[in-house]
Amino acid sequence: MLDKRVSDLLNEQLNKELYSAYLYLKMANYYAEEGLNGFENWFYIQTQEERDHAMLIRTYLLNNSEKVVLKEIAEPDKEFHSFLEPLEAALAHEKFVTESIHTVYEAAYNCKDFRTMQFLDWFVKEQGEEEKNTDDLVKKFQLFGSDAKGLYMLDAELGARVYSAPSLVL
């Protein structure tokens, strides 16, 4: 049985991951509407990853005899008016999620819940990758996005991204 605060924070994180999936799907839809199928693909894969993160947390809670609490997922309130805006919003969101994971980790640390800390180690590493990948994408867009050929090539690069399920063993 998990500490109540840790369990509550994990449930909150699960719901934040579902919101992240919803947010990234909105971003994918924006790029689809704008005809940038590679950017759409990149964000659709982000959607799948966030959903999988939520399912990993769900499984961890259930494996520890904890109740999974699903809350209403708010509609993303972001509206986009340029190709760069979703990228910058995604980077800010990834930083928010990183802080949230750190909060859960700190709670587990404070009650010496080493099993949960070990579980969260994967998420800490994953968030580092997420922030770097998103930051790299923002930088690439800032370098090449204003040039039509550069935008075309970046879109093609993002279209080649393929989904791979997380390899965390619970």
C-alpha positions as CSV (number, residue, x, y, z in Angstrom):
1,M,0.0,0.0,0.0
2,L,1.3,3.4,-0.9
3,D,1.4,6.5,1.2
4,K,-1.8,8.5,0.7
5,R,0.0,11.6,-0.6
6,V,2.0,9.5,-3.1
7,S,-1.1,7.7,-4.2
8,D,-3.0,11.0,-4.6
9,L,-0.1,12.6,-6.5
10,L,0.2,9.5,-8.8
11,N,-3.5,9.8,-9.6
12,E,-3.1,13.5,-10.3
13,Q,-0.1,12.7,-12.6
14,L,-2.2,10.1,-14.4
15,N,-4.8,12.7,-15.2
16,K,-2.1,15.2,-16.2
17,E,-0.8,12.7,-18.7
18,L,-4.2,12.2,-20.1
19,Y,-4.6,16.0,-20.4
20,S,-1.2,16.1,-22.2
21,A,-2.4,13.5,-24.7
22,Y,-5.5,15.7,-25.3
23,L,-3.4,18.8,-25.7
24,Y,-1.0,17.2,-28.1
25,L,-3.9,15.8,-30.1
26,K,-5.2,19.4,-30.4
27,M,-1.8,20.4,-31.7
28,A,-1.7,17.5,-34.2
29,N,-5.2,18.7,-35.4
30,Y,-3.9,22.2,-35.9
31,Y,-1.0,21.1,-38.1
32,A,-3.3,18.7,-40.0
33,E,-5.6,21.6,-40.8
34,E,-2.6,23.7,-41.9
35,G,-1.3,20.9,-44.2
36,L,1.8,20.1,-42.3
37,N,1.5,16.3,-42.0
38,G,4.9,15.8,-40.6
39,F,4.2,18.1,-37.7
40,E,0.9,16.4,-37.3
41,N,2.6,13.0,-37.1
42,W,5.1,14.3,-34.5
43,F,2.3,15.5,-32.2
44,Y,0.1,12.5,-32.8
45,I,3.0,10.3,-31.6
46,Q,3.3,12.6,-28.6
47,T,-0.4,11.9,-28.0
48,Q,0.2,8.2,-28.0
49,E,3.2,8.5,-25.7
50,E,1.3,10.6,-23.1
51,R,-1.6,8.1,-23.2
52,D,0.9,5.3,-22.6
53,H,2.5,7.2,-19.7
54,A,-1.0,7.5,-18.1
55,M,-1.5,3.7,-18.5
56,L,1.8,3.0,-16.9
57,I,0.8,5.0,-13.9
58,R,-2.6,3.3,-13.9
59,T,-0.9,-0.1,-13.9
60,Y,1.5,0.9,-11.1
61,L,-1.4,2.1,-8.9
62,L,-3.4,-1.1,-9.5
63,N,-0.3,-3.3,-8.9
64,N,0.0,-1.5,-5.5
65,S,-3.7,-2.1,-4.6
66,E,-4.5,1.6,-5.0
67,K,-7.7,3.0,-6.5
68,V,-7.4,4.7,-9.8
69,V,-9.2,8.0,-9.9
70,L,-10.1,9.3,-13.3
71,K,-11.1,13.0,-13.4
72,E,-12.7,15.1,-16.1
73,I,-10.1,16.1,-18.8
74,A,-10.3,19.8,-19.5
75,E,-10.5,21.0,-23.0
76,P,-7.1,22.5,-24.0
77,D,-7.6,26.3,-24.0
78,K,-4.8,27.1,-26.4
79,E,-5.5,28.6,-29.8
80,F,-2.7,28.7,-32.3
81,H,-2.0,31.5,-34.9
82,S,1.4,30.5,-36.1
83,F,3.3,27.3,-36.8
84,L,5.8,28.2,-33.9
85,E,3.1,28.6,-31.2
86,P,2.3,24.9,-30.7
87,L,6.0,24.1,-30.5
88,E,6.6,26.7,-27.8
89,A,3.5,25.7,-25.9
90,A,4.6,22.0,-26.0
91,L,8.0,23.0,-24.6
92,A,6.4,24.9,-21.8
93,H,4.0,22.0,-21.1
94,E,6.9,19.5,-21.0
95,K,8.6,21.7,-18.4
96,F,5.4,21.8,-16.4
97,V,5.1,18.0,-16.5
98,T,8.7,17.6,-15.4
99,E,8.0,19.7,-12.3
100,S,5.0,17.6,-11.6
101,I,6.9,14.4,-11.8
102,H,9.5,15.9,-9.5
103,T,6.8,16.7,-7.0
104,V,5.6,13.1,-7.0
105,Y,9.2,11.9,-6.7
106,E,9.9,14.2,-3.8
107,A,6.8,12.9,-1.9
108,A,8.0,9.3,-2.5
109,Y,11.5,10.3,-1.3
110,N,10.1,11.9,1.9
111,C,8.3,8.8,2.9
112,K,11.1,6.5,1.8
113,D,9.0,4.8,-0.8
114,F,11.9,3.4,-2.8
115,R,9.8,1.3,-5.0
116,T,7.9,4.3,-6.3
117,M,11.1,6.3,-6.6
118,Q,12.5,3.5,-8.8
119,F,9.3,3.5,-10.9
120,L,9.5,7.3,-11.3
121,D,13.2,7.1,-12.3
122,W,12.0,6.1,-15.8
123,F,9.7,9.1,-15.9
124,V,12.4,11.5,-14.8
125,K,14.7,10.2,-17.6
126,E,11.8,10.3,-20.1
127,Q,11.0,13.9,-19.2
128,G,14.6,14.9,-19.8
129,E,14.3,13.4,-23.3
130,E,10.9,15.0,-23.9
131,E,12.2,18.4,-23.0
132,K,15.3,18.0,-25.2
133,N,13.4,16.7,-28.2
134,T,10.9,19.5,-27.9
135,D,13.5,22.2,-27.4
136,D,15.4,20.9,-30.4
137,L,12.3,21.1,-32.5
138,V,11.7,24.7,-31.4
139,K,15.3,25.6,-32.3
140,K,15.1,23.8,-35.7
141,F,11.9,25.7,-36.5
142,Q,13.4,29.0,-35.5
143,L,16.4,28.3,-37.8
144,F,14.5,26.9,-40.8
145,G,10.8,27.4,-40.4
146,S,10.6,30.8,-42.1
147,D,12.1,29.4,-45.3
148,A,9.6,27.4,-47.4
149,K,12.2,24.8,-48.4
150,G,13.4,24.5,-44.8
151,L,9.9,24.1,-43.5
152,Y,9.2,21.5,-46.2
153,M,12.3,19.5,-45.2
154,L,11.6,19.8,-41.5
155,D,8.0,18.6,-42.1
156,A,9.3,15.6,-44.0
157,E,11.8,14.8,-41.2
158,L,9.0,14.9,-38.6
159,G,6.8,12.7,-40.9
160,A,9.4,10.0,-40.7
161,R,9.1,9.6,-36.9
162,V,7.6,6.3,-35.8
163,Y,5.9,5.4,-32.6
164,S,7.6,3.0,-30.2
165,A,5.9,1.9,-27.0
166,P,7.6,2.5,-23.7
167,S,9.8,-0.2,-22.4
168,L,9.2,0.2,-18.7
169,V,8.7,-3.1,-16.9
170,L,6.3,-2.9,-14.0
